[in-house]
Amino acid sequence: MNAKIIVGSIIVLFFLGFGAYSFLDSNVEYTDIAGAMAKDKKVQLKGTWNKEKHSSFDPSTSQFRFYLVDDAGKECLVVLDGAAPNNFELATSVVAKGKFTPEGYFHATEVLTKCPSKYEAEASEVTGKAS
């Protein structure tokens, strides 16, 4: 066989393998707190911010800490590398991407917020009736 064909095939196989690995690594599943604690990989944790518990930003470590409550009612501490996301105080739901640490908190590398849309109509506007 020609050496160029062999080298070309090896390069193509390498990039196919690298692409498959990158895709599987970026495929992060949604789960609740119990599911996230059971997995030793990056997951997306969906819930709401517990506003009754203290949240803070520590400038010495550049970490934001808050408590998240999932749909099952279970609560955990989330430590985010970086400052709080924009409009965090207005969020109706929060998605934290990361994984649980051996210390027992959820270490997030990214937090996404869902805020109420200013474009959503009030119920009275849709039905034409006052509530």
Rosetta blueprint (number, residue, H / E / L):
1 M L
2 N L
3 A H
4 K H
5 I H
6 I H
7 V H
8 G H
9 S H
10 I H
11 I H
12 V H
13 L H
14 F H
15 F H
16 L H
17 G H
18 F H
19 G H
20 A H
21 Y H
22 S H
23 F H
24 L H
25 D H
26 S H
27 N L
28 V L
29 E L
30 Y E
31 T E
32 D L
33 I H
34 A H
35 G H
36 A H
37 M H
38 A H
39 K L
40 D L
41 K L
42 K L
43 V E
44 Q E
45 L E
46 K E
47 G E
48 T E
49 W E
50 N L
51 K L
52 E L
53 K L
54 H L
55 S L
56 S E
57 F E
58 D E
59 P L
60 S L
61 T L
62 S L
63 Q E
64 F E
65 R E
66 F E
67 Y E
68 L E
69 V E
70 D L
71 D L
72 A L
73 G L
74 K L
75 E E
76 C E
77 L E
78 V E
79 V E
80 L E
81 D E
82 G L
83 A L
84 A L
85 P L
86 N L
87 N L
88 F H
89 E H
90 L H
91 A L
92 T L
93 S E
94 V E
95 V E
96 A E
97 K E
98 G E
99 K E
100 F E
101 T L
102 P L
103 E L
104 G L
105 Y L
106 F E
107 H E
108 A E
109 T E
110 E E
111 V E
112 L E
113 T E
114 K E
115 C L
116 P L
117 S L
118 K L
119 Y L
120 E L
121 A L
122 E L
123 A H
124 S H
125 E H
126 V H
127 T H
128 G L
129 K L
130 A L
131 S L
